[in-house]
Amino acid sequence: MSVYETVQKRRTIRRFNPQKVALITLRKIVDSARMGPSAMNLQPWEFIIVDSPELVKTVFENTKWAGYLPKEQGPPPAGQEPTAFIVILKNQRFKSKWTGHDIGAAVENMILVALEEGIGSCWIASINRPVIAGLLNVPDDIDIDSVLALGYPAEDPKAFDLDESVKYFRDKEGRLWVPKRSIESVVSHNKFGER
């Protein structure tokens, strides 16, 4: 699969199979993050791979999922939770006004490499940072940015051209549908508004 095909296939996954992701694969995913572009090459990131079932359960309990969906449809149900998390950290010693851009590029690298490995992901920023920081012994000079939930997908969300609403939804069969703005609506040629 080409990079373009991988990008087109990528969807957020919120239902996972119970099969564990191998540590060597999780390390490969993180390795792709550290190779991401970074303003001034500061590389402000740190990562914690969480794959212990007890820790995964506690991190999961401190995340919020799918704000647009009804509560019974958002978070993964019992037996379909992620089997690993990568906690994305910001090291304050290396921060700049571009840290958010750096983190975004690093996380996208992880998401795409995970998909190449057949692993689904959900990038979550709505988390209980104090609890997760305490659980994982994160020092005070390191901030938790977000977490990346990982596991083998148990769903196959589909994208479609956005009409009016950006809200994703599940159909009667439980399939997730995600509206995306069309290329015609987001691309100008040479000058803004020229299509």
HELIX and SHEET records of a PDB file:
HELIX    1   1 VAL A    3  LYS A    9  1                                   7    
HELIX    2   2 LEU A   23  ARG A   34  1                                  12    
HELIX    3   3 ALA A   39  ASN A   41  5                                   3    
HELIX    4   4 PRO A   53  GLU A   61  1                                   9    
HELIX    5   5 GLN A   92  PHE A   94  5                                   3    
HELIX    6   6 THR A   99  GLU A  116  1                                  18    
HELIX    7   7 ARG A  129  LEU A  135  1                                   7    
HELIX    8   8 ILE A  183  VAL A  186  1                                   4    
SHEET    1   A 4 TRP A  45  VAL A  50  0                                        
SHEET    2   A 4 ALA A  84  ASN A  91 -1                                        
SHEET    3   A 4 ILE A 142  GLY A 151 -1                                        
SHEET    4   A 4 GLY A 120  ILE A 124 -1                                        
SHEET    1   B 3 LYS A 158  ASP A 161  0                                        
SHEET    2   B 3 LEU A 176  LYS A 180  1                                        
SHEET    3   B 3 PHE A 169  ARG A 170 -1                                        
END                                                                             
